[in-house]
Amino acid sequence: MKAKLFGLVLIVVACGPVAAAADDVATVIETAAKHRREGNLRVAIELLETARARAGSACPARLNGELGATYFQAHRLREAQARLEEAYAEAADPRERALFANDLGNLSASRGSQSDAIRYYEEARANAGSDTGIAVSAGLNLARLDPEDQRLARLAFLADEITRVADKRERARYLVNLGSQARALGTSGARLAYESLDQARSLAREVGDRWLLAEALNGLAQLYEEHGRSSDALRLTEEATAELGAEQASELLVELEWRRGRLFRALGRDDLALRSYQSAVEQIEAIRQDIPVEYVDGRSSFRATLEPIYLGLADLALQRAEGAGGEQRLQLFRQARDTVELIKQTELQDYLGDRCLVESARPLTGSSLPPRTAVLYPVILDKRLALLVETADGISYRHVDIDAASLRSQALAFAASVREAKPEYMSQARGLYDLLLRPIEPLLAQNKIETLVVVPDGALRLIPMGALHDGKRFAIAKFAIAIAPGLTITSASKPGKDVGKVLLAGLSEPGPVLDKLTQQAIEQLAGSEVAGGIGAADVREGLALPGVTEEIQALKSKTKGDRLLNSEFTVARFKSEVGSGRYRVVHIASHAVFSQRAETSFILAYDGVITIDELQTLLRVEEVQQNPIDLLSLSACQTAEGDDRAPLGIAGAALRAHAGSALGSLWPVDDEATKTLMVRFYEQLTTGKSSKAKALQQAQLDLISSRSFDHPFFWAPFILVGSWQ
């Protein structure tokens, strides 16, 4: 797995003698380093922080250094930098300083500062002195930064240097590292990879280190798998798993179980493959909070390293279900559904950086779905689109043969067409309807479905489902449609009750907040045409929302609402009003941006920004807990174009606000269309006779019937996320 290999390549084992008077600290460092190598990061951090607190001002540099390396592996980069810089500054001798320079190089490399990383690594090699281990570790890190055509030469040189590392366990660890790098070079590095990993295997056996032996065997198994030697790869994988025995869950066991699943499947033993995939997922769930999430070009490491395991399990379960019958078939469908739910939970946890918040959401199970409601899980697999449909009567399954890349391309093209109000969207709308809804039409008709709850996957989050077209009418004309981040993280509010008091907050012209916006925030809000303006007046004009005043006034006449408009809509006043617990609905008509990460997503107030994370802080008062918000409405929000993580921000905002659901838009919409839709939505909602999903459906149908706003650009971006009732 990427996360584990990343750790193997970059992290130096900070163990060895410290001062004679600090034997206990030395033991803590060695124990924590072992936990870190095995992925038990929380345990390692707790041990080291406790020892650091006890040491006080006399804290050894080595303790800070190991703590910094552990924070780095946990992807807590600020804490890592503070501890490593402290250790680097207090290092007692050049060799110790070299150790921390190596770790600071790791930190710089992770942040994309290649020149700083190289400088630190070269300093580590220069000052390592007689400590060949530090020199080798820094050399391996430098190799990762070499151009690919130069990497093999450096690795071959380091292979010779490793032979001079005196400690056999340490030597084996570096050989595993070198072997994994050589293996990544493909055919050219295969021989060096095998020789290094084979030596590591022998040394690990000699010193009796079962964990290290399992890592060496794992590397060899991966090498054999990549060269099509499935039987040999399976034998080595089984041997590595046996070495770990009854070890607690770990990333290494996840990787081994995942490979077993792949190999069993390649050998046609699907029953054993299913069992191995299930075991891998169980291992992940056990250690999920210890696996750091990293982002490269907006994509999380979850997508690259963990999601394929979940999808592999779901894929196997669905394929086996097609050949099964009776209760076994239903069990396999449930297993696939539950696996998809785990993916959705994990994605939202990663987006928000908060596992507990997602797990504490009030769940709605499939058995409690109301009549005439269906939940659609479109699952994007490599070669087909799986469509799981759940109703109160159970789960059904259909599939469409289409590869993931083609489906993503179609989804992005359709999203761009409607977002940019292009006239040629209709053929794309029909094509996606044929993929997503046509195969399940008979099932929906049979169950007389009126409300369709979609749990979208990947790029499908970017498309407005209501704008899909069957050739005669839009999908929104057939179903009230809601979006759910996952059924088990969707609260189950009851329909038909009084909407209650509404807080209406609006910003038609930004105030002092303009002085606090970063350039990145301005670009997110208004695009390059405004971001490139030469003065504050240009930015102010570009961020003005002249229709907001009319929208707020119109909604005030339709609801039992209190108003915060422009200078009244300060962060402090908003906090005070919402914190009173008097409001069931909070409607915000102001710029809001949801991007690929929660920390760069925010809502604009008159004098400052409110981040998604701050929403939770603002609303963590007893009054709100006793009378939670039912609906958070964001009429002028937008999601980052083409980023399929960005729509998670709307769901994240609802969770942070402890709201049952959120109403938001995927892109900025015409002022008059927004006002018309919102007024109609609240008219329907305040009757107490309509669910939120049906109120939105009727508001969108009213816009469609208007010649001025019938293009999906005007009505389709509004999506209801969370509880639809």
C-alpha positions in Angstrom: 0.0 0.0 0.0 1.1 3.5 -0.7 0.9 4.7 2.9 3.0 1.8 4.2 5.6 2.0 1.4 5.8 5.8 2.0 6.7 5.1 5.6 9.3 2.4 4.6 11.0 4.7 2.2 11.1 7.9 4.2 11.1 7.3 7.9 14.3 6.7 9.8 14.2 4.4 12.8 15.3 6.6 15.6 16.6 4.1 18.1 19.9 3.4 19.8 21.7 4.6 22.8 21.1 8.0 24.3 22.6 9.1 27.6 23.4 6.6 30.3 21.2 8.4 32.8 18.2 8.2 30.5 17.8 4.5 30.1 14.0 4.8 30.6 13.8 7.4 27.9 15.9 5.3 25.6 13.5 2.4 26.1 10.5 4.6 25.4 12.1 5.8 22.2 12.9 2.2 21.0 9.4 1.0 21.9 7.7 3.9 20.2 9.8 3.5 17.1 8.7 -0.2 16.9 5.0 0.9 17.2 5.6 3.5 14.5 7.1 1.0 12.1 4.1 -1.2 12.6 1.7 1.6 12.0 0.4 2.0 15.7 0.8 5.7 15.5 -1.5 6.8 18.3 0.2 4.4 20.8 3.6 5.7 19.7 2.6 9.4 20.1 1.0 8.8 23.5 4.2 7.1 24.8 6.4 9.9 23.5 4.3 12.8 24.6 4.1 11.3 28.1 7.8 10.9 28.2 8.3 14.4 26.9 6.0 15.9 29.5 7.9 14.1 32.3 11.3 15.2 30.9 10.2 18.9 30.8 13.1 21.2 29.9 15.5 18.3 30.0 13.8 16.6 27.1 16.5 14.8 25.0 16.8 15.8 21.4 16.3 12.1 20.3 12.9 12.1 22.1 11.7 15.2 20.2 13.2 13.7 17.0 11.3 10.4 17.3 8.1 12.3 18.2 8.6 14.5 15.1 9.1 11.5 12.9 5.9 9.9 14.3 3.8 13.0 13.8 5.2 13.1 10.2 4.1 9.6 9.5 0.6 10.5 11.0 0.6 13.4 8.5 0.4 15.9 11.3 2.9 18.2 9.6 2.9 21.2 11.8 3.5 19.2 15.0 6.2 17.2 13.1 8.0 20.4 12.0 8.0 21.9 15.6 9.4 18.8 17.2 12.0 18.1 14.4 13.3 21.6 14.3 13.6 21.6 18.1 15.6 18.3 17.9 17.7 19.6 15.0 18.6 22.8 16.9 19.5 21.0 20.2 21.4 18.1 18.6 24.5 17.4 20.7 26.8 16.2 17.8 27.0 16.2 14.0 25.8 12.6 13.8 22.7 13.3 15.8 22.1 16.5 13.8 22.4 14.4 10.6 19.6 12.1 11.9 17.2 15.0 12.3 18.3 16.6 9.0 17.2 13.4 7.3 13.8 13.6 8.9 13.4 17.3 8.0 14.2 16.3 4.5 11.3 13.8 4.6 9.1 16.7 5.8 10.3 19.0 3.0 9.8 16.3 0.4 6.2 15.7 1.5 5.4 19.4 1.1 6.9 19.4 -2.4 10.0 21.4 -1.5 12.4 19.2 -3.4 15.4 21.6 -3.2 15.1 21.8 0.6 14.7 18.0 0.9 17.9 17.4 -1.1 19.8 19.9 1.0 18.8 18.2 4.2 19.5 14.7 2.8 22.9 15.7 1.6 23.7 17.3 4.9 22.7 14.1 6.6 25.0 12.1 4.4 27.9 14.5 4.9 27.5 14.5 8.7 26.7 10.9 9.3 30.4 10.1 10.1 30.8 6.5 11.0 27.1 5.9 11.2 26.5 4.1 7.9 22.9 3.7 8.7 22.1 7.4 8.6 24.1 7.8 5.4 22.2 4.9 3.8 18.8 6.2 4.9 19.5 9.6 3.5 20.8 8.0 0.3 17.6 6.0 -0.1 15.6 9.2 0.3 17.7 11.0 -2.3 17.1 8.1 -4.7 13.4 8.7 -4.5 14.0 12.2 -5.8 16.3 11.2 -8.6 15.1 11.2 -12.2 14.0 7.7 -13.0 16.8 7.0 -15.4 19.3 7.8 -12.7 17.7 6.0 -9.8 18.9 2.5 -10.5 22.5 3.5 -10.5 22.2 5.2 -7.1 20.3 2.2 -5.7 23.0 -0.2 -7.0 25.6 2.0 -5.2 23.6 2.0 -2.0 23.2 -1.8 -2.1 27.0 -2.0 -1.7 26.9 0.6 1.0 24.3 -1.3 2.9 26.6 -4.2 3.4 28.6 -2.1 5.7 25.7 -1.4 8.1 26.8 -3.4 11.2 23.4 -4.0 12.8 21.8 -6.9 10.9 18.2 -5.9 11.7 18.9 -2.3 10.5 20.6 -3.7 7.4 17.6 -5.8 6.6 15.2 -2.9 7.0 17.2 -0.8 4.5 17.3 -3.8 2.1 13.5 -4.0 2.2 13.4 -0.3 1.4 15.8 -0.5 -1.4 14.0 -3.6 -2.8 10.7 -1.8 -2.9 12.3 1.1 -4.8 14.0 -1.1 -7.3 10.8 -3.1 -7.8 9.0 0.1 -8.7 11.4 0.6 -11.6 9.9 -2.4 -13.4 12.0 -4.8 -15.4 15.2 -2.8 -15.2 15.2 -3.0 -11.4 13.8 -6.5 -11.0 17.1 -8.3 -10.3 18.2 -5.8 -7.8 14.8 -5.9 -6.1 14.9 -9.7 -5.8 18.5 -9.8 -4.5 17.8 -7.0 -1.9 14.5 -8.6 -0.7 16.0 -12.1 -0.6 18.9 -10.8 1.6 16.5 -9.0 3.8 14.5 -12.3 4.2 17.7 -14.2 5.3 18.8 -11.5 7.7 15.3 -11.2 9.3 15.3 -14.9 9.9 18.8 -14.8 11.3 17.9 -12.1 13.9 14.4 -13.6 14.6 12.4 -10.5 13.6 9.1 -11.9 12.4 7.7 -8.5 11.5 10.7 -7.6 9.4 10.6 -11.1 7.8 6.9 -10.6 6.9 7.8 -7.2 5.2 10.6 -8.9 3.2 8.3 -11.7 2.1 5.6 -9.2 1.3 8.0 -7.4 -1.0 9.0 -10.6 -2.7 5.3 -11.6 -3.1 4.5 -8.3 -4.8 7.5 -8.7 -7.1 6.3 -12.2 -8.2 2.7 -11.0 -8.6 3.8 -8.2 -10.9 5.7 -10.8 -13.0 2.6 -13.1 -13.3 3.9 -15.8 -10.9 0.6 -16.0 -9.0 1.2 -19.3 -7.3 4.7 -18.2 -6.0 3.2 -14.9 -5.0 0.4 -16.6 -3.0 2.9 -19.0 -1.3 5.0 -16.1 -0.1 2.0 -14.1 0.9 0.7 -17.0 3.0 4.1 -17.4 4.6 4.3 -13.7 5.5 0.8 -13.8 7.0 1.8 -16.8 9.1 4.8 -15.0 10.4 2.5 -12.2 11.7 0.3 -14.8 13.4 -2.2 -13.3 15.7 -0.7 -9.8 15.5 -3.1 -6.9 15.9 -4.5 -5.2 12.8 -1.9 -3.4 10.8 -1.4 -1.9 7.3 1.0 -4.8 6.5 -1.8 -7.3 7.2 -4.2 -5.2 5.1 -1.8 -5.4 2.2 -1.2 -9.1 2.6 -5.0 -9.9 2.8 -5.6 -7.7 -0.2 -3.0 -9.5 -2.3 -4.4 -12.9 -1.2 -7.8 -11.7 -2.5 -6.3 -10.6 -5.8 -4.4 -13.8 -6.2 -7.2 -16.1 -5.2 -9.4 -14.3 -7.7 -6.7 -14.7 -10.5 -6.6 -18.4 -9.7 -10.4 -18.7 -10.0 -11.0 -19.3 -6.2 -13.6 -16.6 -5.7 -14.9 -18.0 -2.4 -11.4 -17.6 -0.8 -10.9 -14.3 -2.6 -14.1 -13.0 -1.0 -13.0 -14.1 2.4 -9.6 -12.4 2.0 -11.1 -9.1 0.7 -13.5 -9.2 3.7 -10.6 -9.7 6.1 -8.7 -6.8 4.5 -11.7 -4.4 4.9 -12.0 -5.5 8.6 -8.4 -4.8 9.1 -8.8 -1.3 7.6 -11.7 -0.5 9.8 -9.8 -1.6 12.8 -6.9 0.8 12.1 -8.6 3.5 10.0 -7.9 6.3 12.3 -4.2 5.5 12.3 -3.8 5.7 8.6 -2.8 9.2 7.5 -4.6 10.8 4.6 -2.5 12.6 2.2 -3.5 14.8 -0.8 -1.7 15.0 -4.2 -3.3 17.1 -6.9 -6.5 17.2 -4.9 -6.8 13.4 -4.6 -6.7 11.7 -1.2 -4.5 8.7 -0.5 -7.8 6.9 0.4 -8.7 6.9 -3.3 -5.4 5.4 -4.3 -4.7 2.9 -1.6 -7.9 1.9 0.3 -10.9 2.5 -2.0 -9.8 -0.3 -4.4 -10.0 -2.8 -1.6 -13.5 -1.8 -0.7 -14.5 -1.8 -4.3 -12.9 -5.2 -4.8 -15.0 -6.7 -2.0 -18.2 -5.1 -3.4 -17.4 -6.3 -6.9 -16.8 -9.9 -5.8 -20.0 -9.9 -3.6 -22.1 -8.7 -6.6 -20.6 -11.1 -9.0 -21.2 -14.0 -6.7 -24.7 -12.8 -6.0 -25.6 -13.1 -9.7 -25.0 -16.9 -9.5 -26.6 -17.3 -6.1 -30.2 -17.6 -5.0 -32.5 -17.1 -2.0 -31.0 -15.9 1.3 -27.4 -16.2 0.1 -28.1 -13.8 -2.8 -29.7 -11.2 -0.4 -26.7 -11.6 2.0 -24.3 -10.9 -0.8 -26.3 -7.8 -1.9 -26.3 -6.6 1.7 -22.5 -7.1 2.0 -22.0 -5.1 -1.2 -24.3 -2.4 0.1 -22.6 -2.3 3.5 -19.2 -2.1 1.8 -20.3 0.9 -0.3 -21.5 2.5 2.9 -18.1 2.1 4.5 -16.6 3.9 1.5 -19.0 6.8 1.9 -18.3 7.1 5.6 -14.6 7.0 5.1 -14.6 9.6 2.3 -16.6 12.0 4.5 -14.4 11.3 7.5 -11.3 12.1 5.3 -12.9 15.3 3.9 -13.9 16.6 7.4 -10.9 15.2 9.2 -13.3 14.0 11.9 -14.1 10.3 12.3 -16.3 10.8 15.5 -18.6 13.4 13.9 -19.5 11.1 11.0 -19.9 8.0 13.2 -22.2 10.0 15.6 -24.7 11.0 12.9 -28.1 9.6 13.4 -28.4 6.7 11.0 -31.3 5.7 8.9 -31.3 2.0 8.0 -32.7 0.5 4.9 -35.4 -1.3 6.9 -36.9 2.1 8.0 -37.2 3.6 4.5 -40.6 5.1 4.1 -43.0 3.7 1.4 -42.5 4.8 -2.2 -38.8 5.7 -1.5 -35.8 4.1 -3.0 -32.1 4.5 -2.5 -29.8 4.2 -5.5 -26.1 3.3 -5.0 -24.3 3.7 -8.4 -20.9 2.0 -7.8 -18.2 2.8 -10.4 -16.2 -0.4 -11.0 -13.3 -0.8 -13.5 -15.4 -2.3 -16.3 -19.0 -1.8 -15.3 -21.4 0.4 -13.5 -23.2 -1.4 -10.6 -26.6 -0.1 -9.6 -27.8 -1.2 -6.2 -31.3 -0.2 -5.4 -32.7 -0.4 -1.9 -36.4 -0.1 -0.9 -38.3 -1.0 2.2 -38.7 -4.5 0.6 -35.0 -5.2 0.2 -32.1 -4.8 -2.3 -32.0 -5.3 -6.0 -29.1 -5.1 -8.5 -28.6 -4.2 -12.1 -25.4 -3.4 -14.0 -24.3 -1.6 -17.2 -21.1 -2.5 -19.1 -19.0 0.7 -19.2 -15.5 1.3 -18.1 -14.8 3.8 -15.3 -12.9 6.3 -17.5 -15.7 6.5 -20.1 -18.3 7.1 -17.4 -16.2 9.8 -15.7 -15.7 11.5 -19.1 -19.4 11.5 -19.8 -20.3 12.8 -16.3 -17.7 15.6 -16.5 -18.9 16.6 -20.0 -22.6 16.8 -18.9 -21.7 18.7 -15.7 -19.7 21.3 -17.7 -22.5 21.6 -20.3 -25.3 22.5 -17.8 -22.9 24.5 -15.6 -22.0 26.7 -18.6 -25.6 26.8 -19.9 -24.7 25.2 -23.2 -27.5 24.2 -25.6 -26.2 20.8 -26.5 -26.6 19.3 -23.0 -29.7 17.2 -24.0 -27.9 14.3 -25.7 -25.6 14.0 -22.7 -28.6 14.1 -20.3 -30.2 11.2 -22.3 -27.0 9.2 -22.4 -26.5 9.4 -18.6 -30.2 8.6 -18.0 -29.8 5.4 -20.1 -26.8 4.4 -17.9 -28.1 5.4 -14.5 -31.9 5.3 -14.4 -33.2 3.4 -17.5 -31.9 0.0 -16.2 -33.9 0.4 -12.9 -37.1 2.0 -14.4 -39.2 -1.3 -14.1 -38.1 -1.7 -10.5 -39.0 1.9 -9.6 -42.3 1.6 -11.4 -43.1 -1.7 -9.7 -42.5 -0.1 -6.3 -44.4 3.1 -7.2 -41.3 5.1 -6.2 -41.9 8.9 -5.8 -38.7 9.8 -4.0 -35.3 8.7 -5.2 -32.3 9.1 -2.8 -29.0 8.9 -4.6 -25.7 8.0 -2.9 -23.4 9.2 -5.7 -19.9 7.9 -6.4 -16.9 9.8 -7.8 -17.6 12.1 -10.7 -21.4 11.4 -10.4 -21.4 13.8 -7.5 -20.9 16.6 -10.0 -24.0 16.0 -12.0 -27.5 17.2 -11.1 -29.5 14.0 -11.2 -32.8 15.8 -11.8 -31.5 17.0 -15.1 -31.1 13.6 -16.6 -33.7 13.1 -19.4 -35.6 10.0 -20.6 -36.4 11.5 -24.0 -39.7 12.9 -22.9 -39.1 14.6 -19.6 -36.5 15.3 -17.0 -35.9 12.9 -14.1 -37.1 15.6 -11.6 -40.5 15.4 -13.3 -40.7 11.7 -12.3 -39.1 11.7 -8.9 -38.3 14.0 -6.0 -34.6 13.6 -5.8 -32.3 13.9 -2.8 -28.5 13.3 -2.4 -27.1 11.4 0.6 -23.4 11.1 1.5 -24.4 7.6 2.8 -27.6 6.2 4.2 -26.0 5.3 7.5 -24.9 8.9 7.9 -28.2 10.5 7.0 -30.4 11.6 9.9 -34.0 10.5 9.9 -36.1 13.6 10.6 -39.8 13.2 10.4 -41.9 14.7 7.6 -45.0 16.8 8.0 -44.1 18.9 11.0 -44.0 22.7 11.3 -40.9 24.3 9.8 -40.5 26.5 12.8 -38.6 29.7 13.1 -36.2 30.6 10.3 -33.0 32.7 10.4 -32.5 34.6 7.2 -28.9 35.8 6.8 -27.9 37.6 3.6 -25.0 39.5 2.1 -25.6 41.6 -1.0 -22.4 43.6 -0.6 -19.4 42.3 1.4 -17.9 44.6 4.1 -14.7 44.4 6.1 -14.4 40.7 5.2 -12.7 41.8 2.0 -9.6 42.9 3.9 -9.3 39.4 5.4 -9.6 37.4 2.2 -6.6 35.6 0.9 -5.9 35.6 -2.8 -6.8 31.9 -2.9 -10.1 32.7 -1.3 -10.9 35.5 -3.8 -10.1 33.1 -6.7 -12.3 30.5 -5.2 -15.2 32.9 -4.8 -15.1 34.9 -8.0 -12.8 33.3 -10.5 -9.8 34.6 -12.3 -11.7 37.5 -13.9 -12.2 39.1 -10.5 -9.1 37.7 -8.8 -7.0 39.5 -11.4 -8.6 42.9 -10.7 -6.2 45.6 -9.7 -8.1 47.1 -6.8 -10.5 46.5 -3.9 -13.4 48.1 -5.8 -13.1 45.5 -8.6 -13.2 42.7 -6.0 -16.2 44.3 -4.2 -18.1 44.7 -7.4 -17.4 41.1 -8.5 -18.6 39.7 -5.2 -21.8 41.7 -5.0 -25.0 39.8 -5.0 -27.7 42.5 -5.8 -30.6 40.0 -5.7 -30.0 38.9 -2.1 -31.9 41.8 -0.6 -35.0 40.9 -2.6 -34.6 37.2 -1.8 -34.3 37.8 2.0 -37.3 40.2 1.9 -39.4 37.7 -0.1 -38.6 34.8 2.2 -39.3 36.9 5.3 -42.9 37.4 4.0 -43.3 33.7 3.5 -41.8 32.4 6.8 -41.6 33.1 10.5 -38.2 34.5 9.9 -35.7 36.9 11.5 -33.4 38.8 9.2 -29.6 39.5 9.3 -28.8 41.6 6.2 -25.4 43.0 5.2 -23.9 44.8 8.2 -26.2 42.9 10.5 -24.8 39.6 9.2 -21.6 39.7 11.3 -19.9 36.5 12.5 -20.6 37.4 16.1 -24.3 38.2 15.5 -24.7 35.1 13.4 -23.2 33.1 16.3 -25.4 34.7 18.8 -28.6 34.2 16.9 -28.0 30.6 15.8 -26.6 29.7 19.3 -29.9 30.8 20.8 -31.5 27.5 19.7 -34.6 29.3 18.4 -34.2 28.4 14.8 -35.1 25.2 13.0 -34.0 26.5 9.6 -31.0 28.6 8.9 -31.0 30.2 5.4 -27.8 31.9 4.2 -27.9 33.9 1.0 -24.2 34.7 0.7 -21.2 33.5 -1.2 -20.1 30.1 0.1 -17.4 27.9 -1.5 -16.9 24.2 -1.1 -13.6 22.9 -2.4 -11.6 19.7 -2.2 -10.9 20.0 1.5 -13.0 21.1 4.4 -10.4 23.6 5.7 -10.5 25.6 2.5 -14.3 25.7 2.4 -16.2 28.7 3.9 -19.2 31.0 4.0 -18.8 34.8 3.6 -20.2 37.0 6.4 -20.1 40.8 6.5 -16.9 41.0 8.6 -15.3 37.6 8.3 -15.5 34.1 6.9 -17.1 31.1 8.6 -15.3 27.9 7.9 -17.0 24.5 7.9 -15.0 23.6 11.0 -16.1 26.8 12.7 -19.8 25.9 12.1 -19.4 23.1 14.6 -17.7 25.4 17.1 -20.5 28.0 16.7 -23.2 25.5 17.2 -21.8 23.4 20.0 -24.0 25.0 22.6 -26.6 23.3 24.8 -29.5 25.3 23.3 -28.7 24.1 19.8 -28.2 20.5 20.9 -31.7 20.5 22.5 -33.3 22.1 19.5 -31.1 21.0 16.5 -31.3 22.7 13.1 -33.4 20.7 10.7 -32.3 22.5 7.5 -29.2 24.6 6.5 -30.0 26.4 3.3 -27.2 27.9 1.2 -28.7 29.7 -1.7 -25.5 31.2 -3.2 -23.0 28.5 -2.6 -20.9 26.7 -5.2 -18.6 23.7 -5.5 -15.2 23.6 -7.2 -15.7 22.8 -10.9 -14.5 19.3 -11.9 -13.5 18.3 -8.3 -15.6 15.4 -7.3 -14.7 15.8 -3.7 -16.1 19.3 -3.5 -19.8 18.4 -3.2 -18.9 16.6 0.0 -18.7 20.1 1.5 -22.4 20.6 1.4 -22.9 17.3 3.4 -20.0 18.4 5.6 -21.7 21.7 6.4 -24.8 19.9 7.4 -22.9 17.6 9.7 -20.8 20.4 11.2 -24.0 22.4 11.9 -25.7 19.3 13.3 -28.4 19.9 10.8 -30.7 17.2 9.4 -30.0 18.3 5.8 -28.5 21.0 3.7 -29.9 22.7 0.5 -27.1 24.0 -1.7 -26.1 24.6 -5.3 -23.4 23.1 -7.4 -22.7 26.3 -9.2 -23.6 30.1 -9.0 -27.1 30.8 -10.3 -29.0 33.7 -11.7 -30.3 36.0 -8.9 -33.9 36.0 -10.1 -34.0 32.3 -10.7 -32.6 31.7 -7.2 -35.2 34.0 -5.6 -38.0 32.4 -7.5 -37.0 28.8 -6.6 -36.3 29.6 -2.9 -39.6 31.4 -2.4 -41.5 28.5 -4.0 -39.5 25.9 -2.0 -40.4 27.6 1.3 -44.0 28.1 0.3 -44.3 24.3 -0.2 -42.3 23.5 2.9 -44.2 25.8 5.3 -47.5 24.0 4.5 -46.3 21.1 6.6 -47.6 18.7 4.0 -44.6 18.3 1.8 -41.2 16.7 2.4 -38.1 18.7 1.7 -37.4 16.7 -1.4 -40.9 17.1 -2.8 -40.8 20.9 -2.0 -37.6 21.2 -4.0 -39.1 19.1 -6.8 -42.1 21.4 -7.1 -39.9 24.5 -7.0 -37.7 23.1 -9.8 -40.7 22.1 -11.9 -42.1 25.6 -11.6 -38.8 27.0 -13.0 -38.9 24.4 -15.8 -42.3 25.6 -16.8 -41.0 29.1 -17.1 -39.6 30.0 -20.6 -37.0 32.2 -18.9 -35.6 29.5 -16.6 -36.3 26.2 -18.3 -32.6 25.4 -19.0 -31.1 23.1 -16.3 -28.5 25.9 -15.7 -31.1 27.8 -13.7 -32.8 25.0 -11.7 -30.7 21.9 -11.7 -27.8 22.9 -9.5 -29.9 23.0 -6.3 -29.5 19.8 -4.5 -30.9 18.5 -1.2 -28.2 16.6 0.8 -29.1 14.5 3.9 -32.6 13.9 5.2 -35.1 14.3 2.5 -38.2 14.1 4.7 
